[in-house]
Amino acid sequence: NLPETTPPAAIEDEKEDCSSGFCQTTLIDGYTLKYKINEVEATVTMEVTYDGEAWLGIAFSEDERMGGSDGIL
């Protein structure tokens, strides 16, 4: 089962250079986010994984609320 609350936003690792390689963070138990900042293209490449069966998605919000946010499943 998926958690009912939204996981906290990933915090960029202070010592890792996420533009030359992928950085990785655990959002909550079982959920992992790998990401790379592509400065030249002005994009971010992400991979979200879960150790189990679940639909996964990622969304962006300016106020940590679902309404009006952009999301990808």
mmCIF file of the N, C-alpha and C atoms, coordinates in Angstrom:
data_MODEL
# 
_entry.id   MODEL 
# 
loop_
_atom_site.group_PDB 
_atom_site.id 
_atom_site.type_symbol 
_atom_site.label_atom_id 
_atom_site.label_alt_id 
_atom_site.label_comp_id 
_atom_site.label_asym_id 
_atom_site.label_entity_id 
_atom_site.label_seq_id 
_atom_site.pdbx_PDB_ins_code 
_atom_site.Cartn_x 
_atom_site.Cartn_y 
_atom_site.Cartn_z 
_atom_site.occupancy 
_atom_site.B_iso_or_equiv 
_atom_site.pdbx_formal_charge 
_atom_site.auth_seq_id 
_atom_site.auth_comp_id 
_atom_site.auth_asym_id 
_atom_site.auth_atom_id 
_atom_site.pdbx_PDB_model_num 
ATOM 1   N N  . ASN A 1 1  ? 0.831  -1.197 0.000   1.00 0.00 ? 1  ASN A N  1 
ATOM 2   C CA . ASN A 1 1  ? 0.000  0.000  0.000   1.00 0.00 ? 1  ASN A CA 1 
ATOM 3   C C  . ASN A 1 1  ? 0.865  1.246  0.000   1.00 0.00 ? 1  ASN A C  1 
ATOM 4   N N  . LEU A 1 2  ? 0.403  2.238  -0.714  1.00 0.00 ? 2  LEU A N  1 
ATOM 5   C CA . LEU A 1 2  ? 1.120  3.511  -0.759  1.00 0.00 ? 2  LEU A CA 1 
ATOM 6   C C  . LEU A 1 2  ? 0.786  4.350  0.461   1.00 0.00 ? 2  LEU A C  1 
ATOM 7   N N  . PRO A 1 3  ? 1.731  5.147  0.933   1.00 0.00 ? 3  PRO A N  1 
ATOM 8   C CA . PRO A 1 3  ? 1.439  6.015  2.070   1.00 0.00 ? 3  PRO A CA 1 
ATOM 9   C C  . PRO A 1 3  ? 0.388  7.053  1.695   1.00 0.00 ? 3  PRO A C  1 
ATOM 10  N N  . GLU A 1 4  ? -0.400 7.474  2.679   1.00 0.00 ? 4  GLU A N  1 
ATOM 11  C CA . GLU A 1 4  ? -1.461 8.455  2.429   1.00 0.00 ? 4  GLU A CA 1 
ATOM 12  C C  . GLU A 1 4  ? -0.938 9.873  2.373   1.00 0.00 ? 4  GLU A C  1 
ATOM 13  N N  . THR A 1 5  ? 0.225  10.115 2.931   1.00 0.00 ? 5  THR A N  1 
ATOM 14  C CA . THR A 1 5  ? 0.786  11.462 2.928   1.00 0.00 ? 5  THR A CA 1 
ATOM 15  C C  . THR A 1 5  ? 1.824  11.585 1.825   1.00 0.00 ? 5  THR A C  1 
ATOM 16  N N  . THR A 1 6  ? 2.047  12.786 1.388   1.00 0.00 ? 6  THR A N  1 
ATOM 17  C CA . THR A 1 6  ? 3.047  13.050 0.365   1.00 0.00 ? 6  THR A CA 1 
ATOM 18  C C  . THR A 1 6  ? 4.427  12.961 0.989   1.00 0.00 ? 6  THR A C  1 
ATOM 19  N N  . PRO A 1 7  ? 5.356  12.204 0.362   1.00 0.00 ? 7  PRO A N  1 
ATOM 20  C CA . PRO A 1 7  ? 6.703  12.121 0.913   1.00 0.00 ? 7  PRO A CA 1 
ATOM 21  C C  . PRO A 1 7  ? 7.382  13.481 0.874   1.00 0.00 ? 7  PRO A C  1 
ATOM 22  N N  . PRO A 1 8  ? 8.304  13.731 1.786   1.00 0.00 ? 8  PRO A N  1 
ATOM 23  C CA . PRO A 1 8  ? 9.003  15.018 1.774   1.00 0.00 ? 8  PRO A CA 1 
ATOM 24  C C  . PRO A 1 8  ? 9.807  15.182 0.503   1.00 0.00 ? 8  PRO A C  1 
ATOM 25  N N  . ALA A 1 9  ? 9.999  16.420 0.093   1.00 0.00 ? 9  ALA A N  1 
ATOM 26  C CA . ALA A 1 9  ? 10.776 16.698 -1.118  1.00 0.00 ? 9  ALA A CA 1 
ATOM 27  C C  . ALA A 1 9  ? 12.203 16.221 -0.926  1.00 0.00 ? 9  ALA A C  1 
ATOM 28  N N  . ALA A 1 10 ? 12.791 15.725 -1.988  1.00 0.00 ? 10 ALA A N  1 
ATOM 29  C CA . ALA A 1 10 ? 14.176 15.275 -1.926  1.00 0.00 ? 10 ALA A CA 1 
ATOM 30  C C  . ALA A 1 10 ? 15.080 16.475 -1.691  1.00 0.00 ? 10 ALA A C  1 
ATOM 31  N N  . ILE A 1 11 ? 16.069 16.294 -0.855  1.00 0.00 ? 11 ILE A N  1 
ATOM 32  C CA . ILE A 1 11 ? 17.030 17.347 -0.567  1.00 0.00 ? 11 ILE A CA 1 
ATOM 33  C C  . ILE A 1 11 ? 18.319 17.013 -1.299  1.00 0.00 ? 11 ILE A C  1 
ATOM 34  N N  . GLU A 1 12 ? 18.780 17.936 -2.099  1.00 0.00 ? 12 GLU A N  1 
ATOM 35  C CA . GLU A 1 12 ? 19.995 17.694 -2.874  1.00 0.00 ? 12 GLU A CA 1 
ATOM 36  C C  . GLU A 1 12 ? 21.154 17.440 -1.931  1.00 0.00 ? 12 GLU A C  1 
ATOM 37  N N  . ASP A 1 13 ? 21.928 16.391 -2.222  1.00 0.00 ? 13 ASP A N  1 
ATOM 38  C CA . ASP A 1 13 ? 23.089 16.062 -1.410  1.00 0.00 ? 13 ASP A CA 1 
ATOM 39  C C  . ASP A 1 13 ? 24.102 17.193 -1.514  1.00 0.00 ? 13 ASP A C  1 
ATOM 40  N N  . GLU A 1 14 ? 24.550 17.679 -0.365  1.00 0.00 ? 14 GLU A N  1 
ATOM 41  C CA . GLU A 1 14 ? 25.423 18.852 -0.329  1.00 0.00 ? 14 GLU A CA 1 
ATOM 42  C C  . GLU A 1 14 ? 26.770 18.600 -0.989  1.00 0.00 ? 14 GLU A C  1 
ATOM 43  N N  . LYS A 1 15 ? 27.342 17.387 -0.859  1.00 0.00 ? 15 LYS A N  1 
ATOM 44  C CA . LYS A 1 15 ? 28.691 17.135 -1.341  1.00 0.00 ? 15 LYS A CA 1 
ATOM 45  C C  . LYS A 1 15 ? 28.717 16.502 -2.729  1.00 0.00 ? 15 LYS A C  1 
ATOM 46  N N  . GLU A 1 16 ? 27.598 16.081 -3.261  1.00 0.00 ? 16 GLU A N  1 
ATOM 47  C CA . GLU A 1 16 ? 27.573 15.429 -4.561  1.00 0.00 ? 16 GLU A CA 1 
ATOM 48  C C  . GLU A 1 16 ? 27.321 16.440 -5.673  1.00 0.00 ? 16 GLU A C  1 
ATOM 49  N N  . ASP A 1 17 ? 27.964 16.214 -6.809  1.00 0.00 ? 17 ASP A N  1 
ATOM 50  C CA . ASP A 1 17 ? 27.744 17.042 -7.992  1.00 0.00 ? 17 ASP A CA 1 
ATOM 51  C C  . ASP A 1 17 ? 26.715 16.336 -8.855  1.00 0.00 ? 17 ASP A C  1 
ATOM 52  N N  . CYS A 1 18 ? 25.491 16.766 -8.793  1.00 0.00 ? 18 CYS A N  1 
ATOM 53  C CA . CYS A 1 18 ? 24.390 16.104 -9.493  1.00 0.00 ? 18 CYS A CA 1 
ATOM 54  C C  . CYS A 1 18 ? 24.288 16.520 -10.952 1.00 0.00 ? 18 CYS A C  1 
ATOM 55  N N  . SER A 1 19 ? 25.284 17.270 -11.447 1.00 0.00 ? 19 SER A N  1 
ATOM 56  C CA . SER A 1 19 ? 25.294 17.611 -12.871 1.00 0.00 ? 19 SER A CA 1 
ATOM 57  C C  . SER A 1 19 ? 26.280 16.725 -13.633 1.00 0.00 ? 19 SER A C  1 
ATOM 58  N N  . SER A 1 20 ? 27.233 16.112 -12.948 1.00 0.00 ? 20 SER A N  1 
ATOM 59  C CA . SER A 1 20 ? 28.189 15.244 -13.640 1.00 0.00 ? 20 SER A CA 1 
ATOM 60  C C  . SER A 1 20 ? 27.817 13.764 -13.499 1.00 0.00 ? 20 SER A C  1 
ATOM 61  N N  . GLY A 1 21 ? 26.892 13.436 -12.617 1.00 0.00 ? 21 GLY A N  1 
ATOM 62  C CA . GLY A 1 21 ? 26.442 12.064 -12.421 1.00 0.00 ? 21 GLY A CA 1 
ATOM 63  C C  . GLY A 1 21 ? 25.140 12.066 -11.647 1.00 0.00 ? 21 GLY A C  1 
ATOM 64  N N  . PHE A 1 22 ? 24.531 10.896 -11.521 1.00 0.00 ? 22 PHE A N  1 
ATOM 65  C CA . PHE A 1 22 ? 23.263 10.798 -10.813 1.00 0.00 ? 22 PHE A CA 1 
ATOM 66  C C  . PHE A 1 22 ? 23.469 10.864 -9.307  1.00 0.00 ? 22 PHE A C  1 
ATOM 67  N N  . CYS A 1 23 ? 22.619 11.606 -8.625  1.00 0.00 ? 23 CYS A N  1 
ATOM 68  C CA . CYS A 1 23 ? 22.551 11.616 -7.170  1.00 0.00 ? 23 CYS A CA 1 
ATOM 69  C C  . CYS A 1 23 ? 21.382 10.725 -6.777  1.00 0.00 ? 23 CYS A C  1 
ATOM 70  N N  . GLN A 1 24 ? 21.402 10.208 -5.572  1.00 0.00 ? 24 GLN A N  1 
ATOM 71  C CA . GLN A 1 24 ? 20.343 9.317  -5.124  1.00 0.00 ? 24 GLN A CA 1 
ATOM 72  C C  . GLN A 1 24 ? 19.938 9.683  -3.707  1.00 0.00 ? 24 GLN A C  1 
ATOM 73  N N  . THR A 1 25 ? 18.644 9.617  -3.438  1.00 0.00 ? 25 THR A N  1 
ATOM 74  C CA . THR A 1 25 ? 18.134 9.872  -2.099  1.00 0.00 ? 25 THR A CA 1 
ATOM 75  C C  . THR A 1 25 ? 16.946 8.949  -1.834  1.00 0.00 ? 25 THR A C  1 
ATOM 76  N N  . THR A 1 26 ? 16.751 8.584  -0.586  1.00 0.00 ? 26 THR A N  1 
ATOM 77  C CA . THR A 1 26 ? 15.587 7.802  -0.189  1.00 0.00 ? 26 THR A CA 1 
ATOM 78  C C  . THR A 1 26 ? 14.515 8.776  0.266   1.00 0.00 ? 26 THR A C  1 
ATOM 79  N N  . LEU A 1 27 ? 13.342 8.737  -0.389  1.00 0.00 ? 27 LEU A N  1 
ATOM 80  C CA . LEU A 1 27 ? 12.248 9.637  -0.015  1.00 0.00 ? 27 LEU A CA 1 
ATOM 81  C C  . LEU A 1 27 ? 11.607 9.157  1.278   1.00 0.00 ? 27 LEU A C  1 
ATOM 82  N N  . ILE A 1 28 ? 11.154 7.912  1.307   1.00 0.00 ? 28 ILE A N  1 
ATOM 83  C CA . ILE A 1 28 ? 10.690 7.210  2.502   1.00 0.00 ? 28 ILE A CA 1 
ATOM 84  C C  . ILE A 1 28 ? 11.038 5.749  2.291   1.00 0.00 ? 28 ILE A C  1 
ATOM 85  N N  . ASP A 1 29 ? 10.905 4.919  3.304   1.00 0.00 ? 29 ASP A N  1 
ATOM 86  C CA . ASP A 1 29 ? 11.301 3.516  3.197   1.00 0.00 ? 29 ASP A CA 1 
ATOM 87  C C  . ASP A 1 29 ? 10.770 2.865  1.932   1.00 0.00 ? 29 ASP A C  1 
ATOM 88  N N  . GLY A 1 30 ? 11.673 2.307  1.133   1.00 0.00 ? 30 GLY A N  1 
ATOM 89  C CA . GLY A 1 30 ? 11.303 1.601  -0.081  1.00 0.00 ? 30 GLY A CA 1 
ATOM 90  C C  . GLY A 1 30 ? 11.235 2.458  -1.330  1.00 0.00 ? 30 GLY A C  1 
ATOM 91  N N  . TYR A 1 31 ? 11.156 3.774  -1.192  1.00 0.00 ? 31 TYR A N  1 
ATOM 92  C CA . TYR A 1 31 ? 11.058 4.685  -2.333  1.00 0.00 ? 31 TYR A CA 1 
ATOM 93  C C  . TYR A 1 31 ? 12.397 5.383  -2.541  1.00 0.00 ? 31 TYR A C  1 
ATOM 94  N N  . THR A 1 32 ? 12.962 5.245  -3.740  1.00 0.00 ? 32 THR A N  1 
ATOM 95  C CA . THR A 1 32 ? 14.261 5.842  -4.038  1.00 0.00 ? 32 THR A CA 1 
ATOM 96  C C  . THR A 1 32 ? 14.135 6.775  -5.236  1.00 0.00 ? 32 THR A C  1 
ATOM 97  N N  . LEU A 1 33 ? 14.793 7.914  -5.160  1.00 0.00 ? 33 LEU A N  1 
ATOM 98  C CA . LEU A 1 33 ? 14.829 8.878  -6.251  1.00 0.00 ? 33 LEU A CA 1 
ATOM 99  C C  . LEU A 1 33 ? 16.272 9.038  -6.695  1.00 0.00 ? 33 LEU A C  1 
ATOM 100 N N  . LYS A 1 34 ? 16.523 8.805  -7.999  1.00 0.00 ? 34 LYS A N  1 
ATOM 101 C CA . LYS A 1 34 ? 17.811 9.100  -8.614  1.00 0.00 ? 34 LYS A CA 1 
ATOM 102 C C  . LYS A 1 34 ? 17.570 10.264 -9.562  1.00 0.00 ? 34 LYS A C  1 
ATOM 103 N N  . TYR A 1 35 ? 18.479 11.226 -9.576  1.00 0.00 ? 35 TYR A N  1 
ATOM 104 C CA . TYR A 1 35 ? 18.279 12.395 -10.429 1.00 0.00 ? 35 TYR A CA 1 
ATOM 105 C C  . TYR A 1 35 ? 19.606 12.979 -10.875 1.00 0.00 ? 35 TYR A C  1 
ATOM 106 N N  . LYS A 1 36 ? 19.557 13.631 -12.031 1.00 0.00 ? 36 LYS A N  1 
ATOM 107 C CA . LYS A 1 36 ? 20.721 14.306 -12.589 1.00 0.00 ? 36 LYS A CA 1 
ATOM 108 C C  . LYS A 1 36 ? 20.265 15.638 -13.155 1.00 0.00 ? 36 LYS A C  1 
ATOM 109 N N  . ILE A 1 37 ? 20.990 16.678 -12.839 1.00 0.00 ? 37 ILE A N  1 
ATOM 110 C CA . ILE A 1 37 ? 20.691 18.022 -13.334 1.00 0.00 ? 37 ILE A CA 1 
ATOM 111 C C  . ILE A 1 37 ? 21.461 18.232 -14.630 1.00 0.00 ? 37 ILE A C  1 
ATOM 112 N N  . ASN A 1 38 ? 20.727 18.469 -15.706 1.00 0.00 ? 38 ASN A N  1 
ATOM 113 C CA . ASN A 1 38 ? 21.326 18.685 -17.023 1.00 0.00 ? 38 ASN A CA 1 
ATOM 114 C C  . ASN A 1 38 ? 21.361 20.189 -17.281 1.00 0.00 ? 38 ASN A C  1 
ATOM 115 N N  . GLU A 1 39 ? 22.462 20.820 -16.907 1.00 0.00 ? 39 GLU A N  1 
ATOM 116 C CA . GLU A 1 39 ? 22.558 22.274 -16.972 1.00 0.00 ? 39 GLU A CA 1 
ATOM 117 C C  . GLU A 1 39 ? 22.482 22.813 -18.396 1.00 0.00 ? 39 GLU A C  1 
ATOM 118 N N  . VAL A 1 40 ? 23.090 22.144 -19.353 1.00 0.00 ? 40 VAL A N  1 
ATOM 119 C CA . VAL A 1 40 ? 23.115 22.631 -20.735 1.00 0.00 ? 40 VAL A CA 1 
ATOM 120 C C  . VAL A 1 40 ? 21.703 22.638 -21.316 1.00 0.00 ? 40 VAL A C  1 
ATOM 121 N N  . GLU A 1 41 ? 20.942 21.535 -21.093 1.00 0.00 ? 41 GLU A N  1 
ATOM 122 C CA . GLU A 1 41 ? 19.578 21.445 -21.628 1.00 0.00 ? 41 GLU A CA 1 
ATOM 123 C C  . GLU A 1 41 ? 18.542 22.102 -20.722 1.00 0.00 ? 41 GLU A C  1 
ATOM 124 N N  . ALA A 1 42 ? 18.942 22.511 -19.519 1.00 0.00 ? 42 ALA A N  1 
ATOM 125 C CA . ALA A 1 42 ? 18.035 23.087 -18.514 1.00 0.00 ? 42 ALA A CA 1 
ATOM 126 C C  . ALA A 1 42 ? 16.909 22.109 -18.187 1.00 0.00 ? 42 ALA A C  1 
ATOM 127 N N  . THR A 1 43 ? 17.299 20.828 -17.941 1.00 0.00 ? 43 THR A N  1 
ATOM 128 C CA . THR A 1 43 ? 16.337 19.788 -17.593 1.00 0.00 ? 43 THR A CA 1 
ATOM 129 C C  . THR A 1 43 ? 16.849 18.994 -16.394 1.00 0.00 ? 43 THR A C  1 
ATOM 130 N N  . VAL A 1 44 ? 15.971 18.165 -15.853 1.00 0.00 ? 44 VAL A N  1 
ATOM 131 C CA . VAL A 1 44 ? 16.330 17.230 -14.794 1.00 0.00 ? 44 VAL A CA 1 
ATOM 132 C C  . VAL A 1 44 ? 15.880 15.848 -15.249 1.00 0.00 ? 44 VAL A C  1 
ATOM 133 N N  . THR A 1 45 ? 16.763 14.866 -15.146 1.00 0.00 ? 45 THR A N  1 
ATOM 134 C CA . THR A 1 45 ? 16.427 13.484 -15.459 1.00 0.00 ? 45 THR A CA 1 
ATOM 135 C C  . THR A 1 45 ? 16.222 12.754 -14.147 1.00 0.00 ? 45 THR A C  1 
ATOM 136 N N  . MET A 1 46 ? 15.072 12.053 -14.000 1.00 0.00 ? 46 MET A N  1 
ATOM 137 C CA . MET A 1 46 ? 14.743 11.396 -12.736 1.00 0.00 ? 46 MET A CA 1 
ATOM 138 C C  . MET A 1 46 ? 14.308 9.956  -12.955 1.00 0.00 ? 46 MET A C  1 
ATOM 139 N N  . GLU A 1 47 ? 14.557 9.140  -11.938 1.00 0.00 ? 47 GLU A N  1 
ATOM 140 C CA . GLU A 1 47 ? 14.060 7.771  -11.892 1.00 0.00 ? 47 GLU A CA 1 
ATOM 141 C C  . GLU A 1 47 ? 13.584 7.522  -10.464 1.00 0.00 ? 47 GLU A C  1 
ATOM 142 N N  . VAL A 1 48 ? 12.318 7.187  -10.318 1.00 0.00 ? 48 VAL A N  1 
ATOM 143 C CA . VAL A 1 48 ? 11.752 6.872  -9.007  1.00 0.00 ? 48 VAL A CA 1 
ATOM 144 C C  . VAL A 1 48 ? 11.501 5.369  -8.979  1.00 0.00 ? 48 VAL A C  1 
ATOM 145 N N  . THR A 1 49 ? 11.991 4.687  -7.933  1.00 0.00 ? 49 THR A N  1 
ATOM 146 C CA . THR A 1 49 ? 11.775 3.254  -7.807  1.00 0.00 ? 49 THR A CA 1 
ATOM 147 C C  . THR A 1 49 ? 11.181 2.932  -6.449  1.00 0.00 ? 49 THR A C  1 
ATOM 148 N N  . TYR A 1 50 ? 10.479 1.806  -6.409  1.00 0.00 ? 50 TYR A N  1 
ATOM 149 C CA . TYR A 1 50 ? 9.877  1.313  -5.169  1.00 0.00 ? 50 TYR A CA 1 
ATOM 150 C C  . TYR A 1 50 ? 10.131 -0.178 -5.092  1.00 0.00 ? 50 TYR A C  1 
ATOM 151 N N  . ASP A 1 51 ? 10.562 -0.653 -3.945  1.00 0.00 ? 51 ASP A N  1 
ATOM 152 C CA . ASP A 1 51 ? 10.822 -2.071 -3.744  1.00 0.00 ? 51 ASP A CA 1 
ATOM 153 C C  . ASP A 1 51 ? 9.513  -2.760 -3.372  1.00 0.00 ? 51 ASP A C  1 
ATOM 154 N N  . GLY A 1 52 ? 8.724  -3.125 -4.378  1.00 0.00 ? 52 GLY A N  1 
ATOM 155 C CA . GLY A 1 52 ? 7.422  -3.746 -4.168  1.00 0.00 ? 52 GLY A CA 1 
ATOM 156 C C  . GLY A 1 52 ? 6.541  -3.477 -5.374  1.00 0.00 ? 52 GLY A C  1 
ATOM 157 N N  . GLU A 1 53 ? 5.228  -3.660 -5.209  1.00 0.00 ? 53 GLU A N  1 
ATOM 158 C CA . GLU A 1 53 ? 4.275  -3.389 -6.282  1.00 0.00 ? 53 GLU A CA 1 
ATOM 159 C C  . GLU A 1 53 ? 3.533  -2.104 -5.985  1.00 0.00 ? 53 GLU A C  1 
ATOM 160 N N  . ALA A 1 54 ? 3.574  -1.166 -6.931  1.00 0.00 ? 54 ALA A N  1 
ATOM 161 C CA . ALA A 1 54 ? 2.888  0.117  -6.743  1.00 0.00 ? 54 ALA A CA 1 
ATOM 162 C C  . ALA A 1 54 ? 2.937  0.910  -8.040  1.00 0.00 ? 54 ALA A C  1 
ATOM 163 N N  . TRP A 1 55 ? 1.989  1.824  -8.206  1.00 0.00 ? 55 TRP A N  1 
ATOM 164 C CA . TRP A 1 55 ? 2.062  2.830  -9.254  1.00 0.00 ? 55 TRP A CA 1 
ATOM 165 C C  . TRP A 1 55 ? 2.910  3.953  -8.687  1.00 0.00 ? 55 TRP A C  1 
ATOM 166 N N  . LEU A 1 56 ? 3.834  4.450  -9.480  1.00 0.00 ? 56 LEU A N  1 
ATOM 167 C CA . LEU A 1 56 ? 4.702  5.524  -9.010  1.00 0.00 ? 56 LEU A CA 1 
ATOM 168 C C  . LEU A 1 56 ? 4.465  6.775  -9.835  1.00 0.00 ? 56 LEU A C  1 
ATOM 169 N N  . GLY A 1 57 ? 4.619  7.898  -9.201  1.00 0.00 ? 57 GLY A N  1 
ATOM 170 C CA . GLY A 1 57 ? 4.494  9.172  -9.877  1.00 0.00 ? 57 GLY A CA 1 
ATOM 171 C C  . GLY A 1 57 ? 5.331  10.202 -9.161  1.00 0.00 ? 57 GLY A C  1 
ATOM 172 N N  . ILE A 1 58 ? 5.554  11.289 -9.832  1.00 0.00 ? 58 ILE A N  1 
ATOM 173 C CA . ILE A 1 58 ? 6.273  12.400 -9.217  1.00 0.00 ? 58 ILE A CA 1 
ATOM 174 C C  . ILE A 1 58 ? 5.551  13.688 -9.598  1.00 0.00 ? 58 ILE A C  1 
ATOM 175 N N  . ALA A 1 59 ? 5.470  14.606 -8.673  1.00 0.00 ? 59 ALA A N  1 
ATOM 176 C CA . ALA A 1 59 ? 4.754  15.856 -8.918  1.00 0.00 ? 59 ALA A CA 1 
ATOM 177 C C  . ALA A 1 59 ? 5.554  17.012 -8.335  1.00 0.00 ? 59 ALA A C  1 
ATOM 178 N N  . PHE A 1 60 ? 5.281  18.182 -8.858  1.00 0.00 ? 60 PHE A N  1 
ATOM 179 C CA . PHE A 1 60 ? 5.963  19.392 -8.410  1.00 0.00 ? 60 PHE A CA 1 
ATOM 180 C C  . PHE A 1 60 ? 4.923  20.396 -7.939  1.00 0.00 ? 60 PHE A C  1 
ATOM 181 N N  . SER A 1 61 ? 5.189  21.005 -6.812  1.00 0.00 ? 61 SER A N  1 
ATOM 182 C CA . SER A 1 61 ? 4.249  21.950 -6.234  1.00 0.00 ? 61 SER A CA 1 
ATOM 183 C C  . SER A 1 61 ? 5.011  23.106 -5.612  1.00 0.00 ? 61 SER A C  1 
ATOM 184 N N  . GLU A 1 62 ? 4.476  24.286 -5.762  1.00 0.00 ? 62 GLU A N  1 
ATOM 185 C CA . GLU A 1 62 ? 5.092  25.450 -5.127  1.00 0.00 ? 62 GLU A CA 1 
ATOM 186 C C  . GLU A 1 62 ? 4.655  25.606 -3.678  1.00 0.00 ? 62 GLU A C  1 
ATOM 187 N N  . ASP A 1 63 ? 3.492  25.001 -3.319  1.00 0.00 ? 63 ASP A N  1 
ATOM 188 C CA . ASP A 1 63 ? 2.985  25.168 -1.953  1.00 0.00 ? 63 ASP A CA 1 
ATOM 189 C C  . ASP A 1 63 ? 2.775  23.841 -1.218  1.00 0.00 ? 63 ASP A C  1 
ATOM 190 N N  . GLU A 1 64 ? 3.363  22.738 -1.725  1.00 0.00 ? 64 GLU A N  1 
ATOM 191 C CA . GLU A 1 64 ? 3.261  21.400 -1.131  1.00 0.00 ? 64 GLU A CA 1 
ATOM 192 C C  . GLU A 1 64 ? 1.842  20.881 -1.076  1.00 0.00 ? 64 GLU A C  1 
ATOM 193 N N  . ARG A 1 65 ? 0.989  21.331 -1.989  1.00 0.00 ? 65 ARG A N  1 
ATOM 194 C CA . ARG A 1 65 ? -0.393 20.862 -2.110  1.00 0.00 ? 65 ARG A CA 1 
ATOM 195 C C  . ARG A 1 65 ? -0.614 20.324 -3.515  1.00 0.00 ? 65 ARG A C  1 
ATOM 196 N N  . MET A 1 66 ? -1.568 19.411 -3.650  1.00 0.00 ? 66 MET A N  1 
ATOM 197 C CA . MET A 1 66 ? -1.789 18.750 -4.927  1.00 0.00 ? 66 MET A CA 1 
ATOM 198 C C  . MET A 1 66 ? -2.481 19.641 -5.953  1.00 0.00 ? 66 MET A C  1 
ATOM 199 N N  . GLY A 1 67 ? -3.433 20.421 -5.551  1.00 0.00 ? 67 GLY A N  1 
ATOM 200 C CA . GLY A 1 67 ? -4.186 21.264 -6.476  1.00 0.00 ? 67 GLY A CA 1 
ATOM 201 C C  . GLY A 1 67 ? -3.301 22.213 -7.253  1.00 0.00 ? 67 GLY A C  1 
ATOM 202 N N  . GLY A 1 68 ? -3.434 22.213 -8.586  1.00 0.00 ? 68 GLY A N  1 
ATOM 203 C CA . GLY A 1 68 ? -2.665 23.111 -9.432  1.00 0.00 ? 68 GLY A CA 1 
ATOM 204 C C  . GLY A 1 68 ? -1.241 22.650 -9.719  1.00 0.00 ? 68 GLY A C  1 
ATOM 205 N N  . SER A 1 69 ? -0.866 21.459 -9.222  1.00 0.00 ? 69 SER A N  1 
ATOM 206 C CA . SER A 1 69 ? 0.497  20.957 -9.446  1.00 0.00 ? 69 SER A CA 1 
ATOM 207 C C  . SER A 1 69 ? 0.585  20.192 -10.751 1.00 0.00 ? 69 SER A C  1 
ATOM 208 N N  . ASP A 1 70 ? 1.799  20.024 -11.239 1.00 0.00 ? 70 ASP A N  1 
ATOM 209 C CA . ASP A 1 70 ? 2.070  19.204 -12.414 1.00 0.00 ? 70 ASP A CA 1 
ATOM 210 C C  . ASP A 1 70 ? 2.608  17.873 -11.935 1.00 0.00 ? 70 ASP A C  1 
ATOM 211 N N  . GLY A 1 71 ? 2.085  16.763 -12.477 1.00 0.00 ? 71 GLY A N  1 
ATOM 212 C CA . GLY A 1 71 ? 2.522  15.439 -12.053 1.00 0.00 ? 71 GLY A CA 1 
ATOM 213 C C  . GLY A 1 71 ? 2.668  14.486 -13.228 1.00 0.00 ? 71 GLY A C  1 
ATOM 214 N N  . ILE A 1 72 ? 3.505  13.469 -13.040 1.00 0.00 ? 72 ILE A N  1 
ATOM 215 C CA . ILE A 1 72 ? 3.742  12.458 -14.067 1.00 0.00 ? 72 ILE A CA 1 
ATOM 216 C C  . ILE A 1 72 ? 3.593  11.089 -13.424 1.00 0.00 ? 72 ILE A C  1 
ATOM 217 N N  . LEU A 1 73 ? 2.806  10.216 -14.055 1.00 0.00 ? 73 LEU A N  1 
ATOM 218 C CA . LEU A 1 73 ? 2.675  8.830  -13.602 1.00 0.00 ? 73 LEU A CA 1 
ATOM 219 C C  . LEU A 1 73 ? 3.291  7.920  -14.633 1.00 0.00 ? 73 LEU A C  1 
# 
